[in-house]
Amino acid sequence: MTGAISNLWRSLVALVYPPSCVVCADVQISERTRFVCERCWRNVEQARIPLPRYAETDEACAAGIDLDLSAWYYDGEIAALIPSMKYHNRPALAKILGELAAARIQPDLHAVLASSAVLAPVPLHPRRRRERGFDQSLLIAQALSKKWGIAMAPKLLRRIRFTEKQVKLNAQERAQNVSGAFAIDKRFLATDDTVLLVDDVITTGATVNGCATILKAAGFERVYAITLARTD
């Protein structure tokens, strides 16, 4: 009975305050996503896919990263969806975007992926996770793992120092902000050649570089950055 009452209450709320697209506020949202209208979702599906960046050929590749792959540029609908996911308690968006990102990135990933690899989400500090209620990188990594059939190592990395949000910091401040913020769990040995480091957005690369430095020091040969979006 409690479940029926809860469902009825949600239906009544939806009648008075119909859900709307988090991008354009259209109330005709897609049944596939529950957050975005069909027009905006088509734009997300059809948006340009950034070219892969390899350390040996592209100076824009973040230091310590051998390859970075992003599913979108951080603009348009994606620049509205990712903050909505992180700051407005929409963890389901991480799963939805992670599943679509898996399909968009997969062709480039297969060309370079070693047979031995694990997915490792960039961890949130426990305090930040409590504030947000979820860890978006973990949810994205879970979606990628399911789609690609690649094992996860969700506790390979730990964030041992609370840091300020990177969004308003410049490149130098970002690097200083995450310096010494990560550690590797010593129970995990470098039994896999490649780590696929998962995060939501890559900007200057300071965060993934901080993680990559620790992973390579622990013996991992290659570190790839896998993100929903990059800013350039």
C-alpha positions as protocol buffer text, in pm:
chain_id: "A"
residue {
  index: 1
  type: MET
  ca { x: 0 y: 0 z: 0 }
}
residue {
  index: 2
  type: THR
  ca { x: 283 y: 238 z: 85 }
}
residue {
  index: 3
  type: GLY
  ca { x: 431 y: 190 z: -261 }
}
residue {
  index: 4
  type: ALA
  ca { x: 95 y: 256 z: -428 }
}
residue {
  index: 5
  type: ILE
  ca { x: 48 y: 575 z: -226 }
}
residue {
  index: 6
  type: SER
  ca { x: 400 y: 687 z: -315 }
}
residue {
  index: 7
  type: ASN
  ca { x: 339 y: 626 z: -687 }
}
residue {
  index: 8
  type: LEU
  ca { x: 7 y: 811 z: -670 }
}
residue {
  index: 9
  type: TRP
  ca { x: 175 y: 1107 z: -496 }
}
residue {
  index: 10
  type: ARG
  ca { x: 446 y: 1124 z: -764 }
}
residue {
  index: 11
  type: SER
  ca { x: 179 y: 1115 z: -1035 }
}
residue {
  index: 12
  type: LEU
  ca { x: -12 y: 1400 z: -871 }
}
residue {
  index: 13
  type: VAL
  ca { x: 305 y: 1607 z: -835 }
}
residue {
  index: 14
  type: ALA
  ca { x: 386 y: 1544 z: -1202 }
}
residue {
  index: 15
  type: LEU
  ca { x: 42 y: 1674 z: -1302 }
}
residue {
  index: 16
  type: VAL
  ca { x: 91 y: 1998 z: -1109 }
}
residue {
  index: 17
  type: TYR
  ca { x: 465 y: 2032 z: -1176 }
}
residue {
  index: 18
  type: PRO
  ca { x: 535 y: 1835 z: -1494 }
}
residue {
  index: 19
  type: PRO
  ca { x: 897 y: 1730 z: -1537 }
}
residue {
  index: 20
  type: SER
  ca { x: 1083 y: 1941 z: -1789 }
}
residue {
  index: 21
  type: CYS
  ca { x: 1398 y: 1912 z: -1998 }
}
residue {
  index: 22
  type: VAL
  ca { x: 1700 y: 2017 z: -1793 }
}
residue {
  index: 23
  type: VAL
  ca { x: 1848 y: 2181 z: -2103 }
}
residue {
  index: 24
  type: CYS
  ca { x: 1563 y: 2380 z: -2262 }
}
residue {
  index: 25
  type: ALA
  ca { x: 1278 y: 2343 z: -2007 }
}
residue {
  index: 26
  type: ASP
  ca { x: 1043 y: 2179 z: -2261 }
}
residue {
  index: 27
  type: VAL
  ca { x: 791 y: 1966 z: -2069 }
}
residue {
  index: 28
  type: GLN
  ca { x: 779 y: 1703 z: -2346 }
}
residue {
  index: 29
  type: ILE
  ca { x: 1072 y: 1505 z: -2211 }
}
residue {
  index: 30
  type: SER
  ca { x: 1199 y: 1180 z: -2359 }
}
residue {
  index: 31
  type: GLU
  ca { x: 1084 y: 850 z: -2210 }
}
residue {
  index: 32
  type: ARG
  ca { x: 1436 y: 720 z: -2273 }
}
residue {
  index: 33
  type: THR
  ca { x: 1611 y: 963 z: -2041 }
}
residue {
  index: 34
  type: ARG
  ca { x: 1344 y: 1117 z: -1812 }
}
residue {
  index: 35
  type: PHE
  ca { x: 1550 y: 1438 z: -1804 }
}
residue {
  index: 36
  type: VAL
  ca { x: 1586 y: 1561 z: -2163 }
}
residue {
  index: 37
  type: CYS
  ca { x: 1344 y: 1633 z: -2445 }
}
residue {
  index: 38
  type: GLU
  ca { x: 1375 y: 1442 z: -2772 }
}
residue {
  index: 39
  type: ARG
  ca { x: 1519 y: 1743 z: -2958 }
}
residue {
  index: 40
  type: CYS
  ca { x: 1795 y: 1800 z: -2705 }
}
residue {
  index: 41
  type: TRP
  ca { x: 1866 y: 1427 z: -2680 }
}
residue {
  index: 42
  type: ARG
  ca { x: 1907 y: 1403 z: -3059 }
}
residue {
  index: 43
  type: ASN
  ca { x: 2158 y: 1686 z: -3036 }
}
residue {
  index: 44
  type: VAL
  ca { x: 2346 y: 1491 z: -2768 }
}
residue {
  index: 45
  type: GLU
  ca { x: 2348 y: 1175 z: -2980 }
}
residue {
  index: 46
  type: GLN
  ca { x: 2458 y: 1358 z: -3295 }
}
residue {
  index: 47
  type: ALA
  ca { x: 2718 y: 1590 z: -3143 }
}
residue {
  index: 48
  type: ARG
  ca { x: 3076 y: 1573 z: -3272 }
}
residue {
  index: 49
  type: ILE
  ca { x: 3302 y: 1319 z: -3105 }
}
residue {
  index: 50
  type: PRO
  ca { x: 3642 y: 1466 z: -3009 }
}
residue {
  index: 51
  type: LEU
  ca { x: 3941 y: 1302 z: -3174 }
}
residue {
  index: 52
  type: PRO
  ca { x: 4159 y: 1082 z: -2952 }
}
residue {
  index: 53
  type: ARG
  ca { x: 4467 y: 1251 z: -2807 }
}
residue {
  index: 54
  type: TYR
  ca { x: 4784 y: 1042 z: -2787 }
}
residue {
  index: 55
  type: ALA
  ca { x: 5077 y: 1142 z: -2567 }
}
residue {
  index: 56
  type: GLU
  ca { x: 5333 y: 1081 z: -2840 }
}
residue {
  index: 57
  type: THR
  ca { x: 5160 y: 1294 z: -3104 }
}
residue {
  index: 58
  type: ASP
  ca { x: 4942 y: 1551 z: -2927 }
}
residue {
  index: 59
  type: GLU
  ca { x: 5085 y: 1808 z: -2685 }
}
residue {
  index: 60
  type: ALA
  ca { x: 4734 y: 1870 z: -2553 }
}
residue {
  index: 61
  type: CYS
  ca { x: 4725 y: 1522 z: -2401 }
}
residue {
  index: 62
  type: ALA
  ca { x: 4741 y: 1556 z: -2023 }
}
residue {
  index: 63
  type: ALA
  ca { x: 5078 y: 1483 z: -1866 }
}
residue {
  index: 64
  type: GLY
  ca { x: 5106 y: 1124 z: -1747 }
}
residue {
  index: 65
  type: ILE
  ca { x: 4822 y: 1011 z: -1973 }
}
residue {
  index: 66
  type: ASP
  ca { x: 4905 y: 793 z: -2274 }
}
residue {
  index: 67
  type: LEU
  ca { x: 4569 y: 846 z: -2443 }
}
residue {
  index: 68
  type: ASP
  ca { x: 4263 y: 1049 z: -2364 }
}
residue {
  index: 69
  type: LEU
  ca { x: 3922 y: 975 z: -2508 }
}
residue {
  index: 70
  type: SER
  ca { x: 3611 y: 1183 z: -2453 }
}
residue {
  index: 71
  type: ALA
  ca { x: 3263 y: 1123 z: -2586 }
}
residue {
  index: 72
  type: TRP
  ca { x: 3169 y: 1491 z: -2624 }
}
residue {
  index: 73
  type: TYR
  ca { x: 3301 y: 1842 z: -2617 }
}
residue {
  index: 74
  type: TYR
  ca { x: 3191 y: 2030 z: -2308 }
}
residue {
  index: 75
  type: ASP
  ca { x: 2944 y: 2263 z: -2476 }
}
residue {
  index: 76
  type: GLY
  ca { x: 2581 y: 2281 z: -2582 }
}
residue {
  index: 77
  type: GLU
  ca { x: 2353 y: 2027 z: -2420 }
}
residue {
  index: 78
  type: ILE
  ca { x: 2637 y: 1840 z: -2251 }
}
residue {
  index: 79
  type: ALA
  ca { x: 2750 y: 2156 z: -2070 }
}
residue {
  index: 80
  type: ALA
  ca { x: 2401 y: 2169 z: -1919 }
}
residue {
  index: 81
  type: LEU
  ca { x: 2360 y: 1798 z: -1847 }
}
residue {
  index: 82
  type: ILE
  ca { x: 2682 y: 1730 z: -1657 }
}
residue {
  index: 83
  type: PRO
  ca { x: 2635 y: 2009 z: -1397 }
}
residue {
  index: 84
  type: SER
  ca { x: 2272 y: 1904 z: -1366 }
}
residue {
  index: 85
  type: MET
  ca { x: 2387 y: 1551 z: -1293 }
}
residue {
  index: 86
  type: LYS
  ca { x: 2647 y: 1655 z: -1034 }
}
residue {
  index: 87
  type: TYR
  ca { x: 2482 y: 1945 z: -853 }
}
residue {
  index: 88
  type: HIS
  ca { x: 2110 y: 1870 z: -880 }
}
residue {
  index: 89
  type: ASN
  ca { x: 2105 y: 1512 z: -751 }
}
residue {
  index: 90
  type: ARG
  ca { x: 2053 y: 1330 z: -1078 }
}
residue {
  index: 91
  type: PRO
  ca { x: 2273 y: 1020 z: -1050 }
}
residue {
  index: 92
  type: ALA
  ca { x: 2064 y: 842 z: -1314 }
}
residue {
  index: 93
  type: LEU
  ca { x: 2211 y: 1082 z: -1570 }
}
residue {
  index: 94
  type: ALA
  ca { x: 2558 y: 937 z: -1500 }
}
residue {
  index: 95
  type: LYS
  ca { x: 2435 y: 594 z: -1605 }
}
residue {
  index: 96
  type: ILE
  ca { x: 2250 y: 726 z: -1911 }
}
residue {
  index: 97
  type: LEU
  ca { x: 2542 y: 935 z: -2034 }
}
residue {
  index: 98
  type: GLY
  ca { x: 2790 y: 658 z: -1947 }
}
residue {
  index: 99
  type: GLU
  ca { x: 2603 y: 408 z: -2164 }
}
residue {
  index: 100
  type: LEU
  ca { x: 2592 y: 645 z: -2461 }
}
residue {
  index: 101
  type: ALA
  ca { x: 2956 y: 744 z: -2407 }
}
residue {
  index: 102
  type: ALA
  ca { x: 3054 y: 377 z: -2420 }
}
residue {
  index: 103
  type: ALA
  ca { x: 2913 y: 344 z: -2771 }
}
residue {
  index: 104
  type: ARG
  ca { x: 3071 y: 670 z: -2890 }
}
residue {
  index: 105
  type: ILE
  ca { x: 3419 y: 592 z: -2755 }
}
residue {
  index: 106
  type: GLN
  ca { x: 3433 y: 219 z: -2826 }
}
residue {
  index: 107
  type: PRO
  ca { x: 3564 y: 233 z: -3187 }
}
residue {
  index: 108
  type: ASP
  ca { x: 3874 y: 430 z: -3082 }
}
residue {
  index: 109
  type: LEU
  ca { x: 3923 y: 223 z: -2770 }
}
residue {
  index: 110
  type: HIS
  ca { x: 3933 y: -110 z: -2952 }
}
residue {
  index: 111
  type: ALA
  ca { x: 4216 y: 10 z: -3174 }
}
residue {
  index: 112
  type: VAL
  ca { x: 4456 y: 57 z: -2882 }
}
residue {
  index: 113
  type: LEU
  ca { x: 4323 y: -144 z: -2589 }
}
residue {
  index: 114
  type: ALA
  ca { x: 4554 y: -402 z: -2440 }
}
residue {
  index: 115
  type: SER
  ca { x: 4408 y: -741 z: -2356 }
}
residue {
  index: 116
  type: SER
  ca { x: 4469 y: -675 z: -1987 }
}
residue {
  index: 117
  type: ALA
  ca { x: 4298 y: -362 z: -1853 }
}
residue {
  index: 118
  type: VAL
  ca { x: 4082 y: -236 z: -1568 }
}
residue {
  index: 119
  type: LEU
  ca { x: 3849 y: 59 z: -1524 }
}
residue {
  index: 120
  type: ALA
  ca { x: 3930 y: 282 z: -1227 }
}
residue {
  index: 121
  type: PRO
  ca { x: 3705 y: 579 z: -1142 }
}
residue {
  index: 122
  type: VAL
  ca { x: 3866 y: 900 z: -1020 }
}
residue {
  index: 123
  type: PRO
  ca { x: 3743 y: 892 z: -659 }
}
residue {
  index: 124
  type: LEU
  ca { x: 3559 y: 1161 z: -470 }
}
residue {
  index: 125
  type: HIS
  ca { x: 3669 y: 1244 z: -118 }
}
residue {
  index: 126
  type: PRO
  ca { x: 3429 y: 1078 z: 131 }
}
residue {
  index: 127
  type: ARG
  ca { x: 3314 y: 1420 z: 250 }
}
residue {
  index: 128
  type: ARG
  ca { x: 3226 y: 1526 z: -106 }
}
residue {
  index: 129
  type: ARG
  ca { x: 3050 y: 1197 z: -168 }
}
residue {
  index: 130
  type: ARG
  ca { x: 2836 y: 1248 z: 141 }
}
residue {
  index: 131
  type: GLU
  ca { x: 2751 y: 1602 z: 29 }
}
residue {
  index: 132
  type: ARG
  ca { x: 2656 y: 1489 z: -322 }
}
residue {
  index: 133
  type: GLY
  ca { x: 2500 y: 1158 z: -229 }
}
residue {
  index: 134
  type: PHE
  ca { x: 2676 y: 964 z: -505 }
}
residue {
  index: 135
  type: ASP
  ca { x: 3005 y: 935 z: -694 }
}
residue {
  index: 136
  type: GLN
  ca { x: 2943 y: 1022 z: -1059 }
}
residue {
  index: 137
  type: SER
  ca { x: 3274 y: 876 z: -1184 }
}
residue {
  index: 138
  type: LEU
  ca { x: 3193 y: 542 z: -1021 }
}
residue {
  index: 139
  type: LEU
  ca { x: 2850 y: 534 z: -1185 }
}
residue {
  index: 140
  type: ILE
  ca { x: 2999 y: 624 z: -1525 }
}
residue {
  index: 141
  type: ALA
  ca { x: 3265 y: 353 z: -1484 }
}
residue {
  index: 142
  type: GLN
  ca { x: 2998 y: 97 z: -1398 }
}
residue {
  index: 143
  type: ALA
  ca { x: 2811 y: 181 z: -1719 }
}
residue {
  index: 144
  type: LEU
  ca { x: 3131 y: 150 z: -1924 }
}
residue {
  index: 145
  type: SER
  ca { x: 3222 y: -179 z: -1757 }
}
residue {
  index: 146
  type: LYS
  ca { x: 2884 y: -328 z: -1838 }
}
residue {
  index: 147
  type: LYS
  ca { x: 2892 y: -216 z: -2201 }
}
residue {
  index: 148
  type: TRP
  ca { x: 3256 y: -306 z: -2271 }
}
residue {
  index: 149
  type: GLY
  ca { x: 3291 y: -615 z: -2055 }
}
residue {
  index: 150
  type: ILE
  ca { x: 3600 y: -472 z: -1883 }
}
residue {
  index: 151
  type: ALA
  ca { x: 3662 y: -537 z: -1515 }
}
residue {
  index: 152
  type: MET
  ca { x: 3645 y: -258 z: -1261 }
}
residue {
  index: 153
  type: ALA
  ca { x: 3885 y: -171 z: -979 }
}
residue {
  index: 154
  type: PRO
  ca { x: 3667 y: 81 z: -792 }
}
residue {
  index: 155
  type: LYS
  ca { x: 3897 y: 101 z: -489 }
}
residue {
  index: 156
  type: LEU
  ca { x: 4228 y: 111 z: -673 }
}
residue {
  index: 157
  type: LEU
  ca { x: 4259 y: 484 z: -603 }
}
residue {
  index: 158
  type: ARG
  ca { x: 4166 y: 679 z: -291 }
}
residue {
  index: 159
  type: ARG
  ca { x: 4131 y: 1053 z: -244 }
}
residue {
  index: 160
  type: ILE
  ca { x: 4314 y: 1117 z: 80 }
}
residue {
  index: 161
  type: ARG
  ca { x: 4289 y: 1496 z: 94 }
}
residue {
  index: 162
  type: PHE
  ca { x: 3977 y: 1709 z: 62 }
}
residue {
  index: 163
  type: THR
  ca { x: 4013 y: 1961 z: -221 }
}
residue {
  index: 164
  type: GLU
  ca { x: 3826 y: 2266 z: -343 }
}
residue {
  index: 165
  type: LYS
  ca { x: 3611 y: 2230 z: -653 }
}
residue {
  index: 166
  type: GLN
  ca { x: 3823 y: 2271 z: -966 }
}
residue {
  index: 167
  type: VAL
  ca { x: 3564 y: 2455 z: -1173 }
}
residue {
  index: 168
  type: LYS
  ca { x: 3670 y: 2812 z: -1081 }
}
residue {
  index: 169
  type: LEU
  ca { x: 4046 y: 2753 z: -1068 }
}
residue {
  index: 170
  type: ASN
  ca { x: 4306 y: 2825 z: -1336 }
}
residue {
  index: 171
  type: ALA
  ca { x: 4550 y: 2562 z: -1463 }
}
residue {
  index: 172
  type: GLN
  ca { x: 4819 y: 2630 z: -1202 }
}
residue {
  index: 173
  type: GLU
  ca { x: 4568 y: 2643 z: -919 }
}
residue {
  index: 174
  type: ARG
  ca { x: 4411 y: 2316 z: -1036 }
}
residue {
  index: 175
  type: ALA
  ca { x: 4747 y: 2138 z: -1028 }
}
residue {
  index: 176
  type: GLN
  ca { x: 4822 y: 2272 z: -679 }
}
residue {
  index: 177
  type: ASN
  ca { x: 4472 y: 2185 z: -560 }
}
residue {
  index: 178
  type: VAL
  ca { x: 4505 y: 1813 z: -640 }
}
residue {
  index: 179
  type: SER
  ca { x: 4874 y: 1776 z: -552 }
}
residue {
  index: 180
  type: GLY
  ca { x: 4904 y: 1492 z: -302 }
}
residue {
  index: 181
  type: ALA
  ca { x: 4528 y: 1435 z: -307 }
}
residue {
  index: 182
  type: PHE
  ca { x: 4537 y: 1074 z: -430 }
}
residue {
  index: 183
  type: ALA
  ca { x: 4688 y: 747 z: -316 }
}
residue {
  index: 184
  type: ILE
  ca { x: 4683 y: 392 z: -448 }
}
residue {
  index: 185
  type: ASP
  ca { x: 4549 y: 113 z: -233 }
}
residue {
  index: 186
  type: LYS
  ca { x: 4855 y: -102 z: -171 }
}
residue {
  index: 187
  type: ARG
  ca { x: 4641 y: -415 z: -163 }
}
residue {
  index: 188
  type: PHE
  ca { x: 4611 y: -380 z: -540 }
}
residue {
  index: 189
  type: LEU
  ca { x: 4919 y: -487 z: -731 }
}
residue {
  index: 190
  type: ALA
  ca { x: 4990 y: -387 z: -1091 }
}
residue {
  index: 191
  type: THR
  ca { x: 4858 y: -709 z: -1237 }
}
residue {
  index: 192
  type: ASP
  ca { x: 4701 y: -529 z: -1535 }
}
residue {
  index: 193
  type: ASP
  ca { x: 4904 y: -346 z: -1796 }
}
residue {
  index: 194
  type: THR
  ca { x: 4651 y: -69 z: -1857 }
}
residue {
  index: 195
  type: VAL
  ca { x: 4428 y: 142 z: -1636 }
}
residue {
  index: 196
  type: LEU
  ca { x: 4130 y: 318 z: -1792 }
}
residue {
  index: 197
  type: LEU
  ca { x: 4090 y: 618 z: -1563 }
}
residue {
  index: 198
  type: VAL
  ca { x: 3728 y: 738 z: -1562 }
}
residue {
  index: 199
  type: ASP
  ca { x: 3609 y: 1091 z: -1486 }
}
residue {
  index: 200
  type: ASP
  ca { x: 3325 y: 1317 z: -1597 }
}
residue {
  index: 201
  type: VAL
  ca { x: 3516 y: 1611 z: -1751 }
}
residue {
  index: 202
  type: ILE
  ca { x: 3879 y: 1676 z: -1845 }
}
residue {
  index: 203
  type: THR
  ca { x: 3988 y: 2041 z: -1856 }
}
residue {
  index: 204
  type: THR
  ca { x: 4357 y: 2101 z: -1789 }
}
residue {
  index: 205
  type: GLY
  ca { x: 4416 y: 1736 z: -1702 }
}
residue {
  index: 206
  type: ALA
  ca { x: 4544 y: 1815 z: -1351 }
}
residue {
  index: 207
  type: THR
  ca { x: 4321 y: 1559 z: -1181 }
}
residue {
  index: 208
  type: VAL
  ca { x: 4389 y: 1268 z: -1416 }
}
residue {
  index: 209
  type: ASN
  ca { x: 4760 y: 1354 z: -1418 }
}
residue {
  index: 210
  type: GLY
  ca { x: 4766 y: 1334 z: -1038 }
}
residue {
  index: 211
  type: CYS
  ca { x: 4612 y: 987 z: -1059 }
}
residue {
  index: 212
  type: ALA
  ca { x: 4830 y: 873 z: -1350 }
}
residue {
  index: 213
  type: THR
  ca { x: 5151 y: 969 z: -1171 }
}
residue {
  index: 214
  type: ILE
  ca { x: 5062 y: 744 z: -878 }
}
residue {
  index: 215
  type: LEU
  ca { x: 4946 y: 457 z: -1098 }
}
residue {
  index: 216
  type: LYS
  ca { x: 5264 y: 453 z: -1306 }
}
residue {
  index: 217
  type: ALA
  ca { x: 5479 y: 474 z: -995 }
}
residue {
  index: 218
  type: ALA
  ca { x: 5297 y: 161 z: -876 }
}
residue {
  index: 219
  type: GLY
  ca { x: 5393 y: -25 z: -1194 }
}
residue {
  index: 220
  type: PHE
  ca { x: 5107 y: 20 z: -1439 }
}
residue {
  index: 221
  type: GLU
  ca { x: 5246 y: 65 z: -1788 }
}
residue {
  index: 222
  type: ARG
  ca { x: 4972 y: 268 z: -1951 }
}
residue {
  index: 223
  type: VAL
  ca { x: 4701 y: 501 z: -1824 }
}
residue {
  index: 224
  type: TYR
  ca { x: 4416 y: 611 z: -2050 }
}
residue {
  index: 225
  type: ALA
  ca { x: 4179 y: 890 z: -1951 }
}
residue {
  index: 226
  type: ILE
  ca { x: 3815 y: 813 z: -2034 }
}
residue {
  index: 227
  type: THR
  ca { x: 3576 y: 1104 z: -1980 }
}
residue {
  index: 228
  type: LEU
  ca { x: 3229 y: 1209 z: -2077 }
}
residue {
  index: 229
  type: ALA
  ca { x: 3354 y: 1542 z: -2207 }
}
residue {
  index: 230
  type: ARG
  ca { x: 3655 y: 1764 z: -2257 }
}
residue {
  index: 231
  type: THR
  ca { x: 3662 y: 2140 z: -2272 }
}
residue {
  index: 232
  type: ASP
  ca { x: 3867 y: 2185 z: -2591 }
}
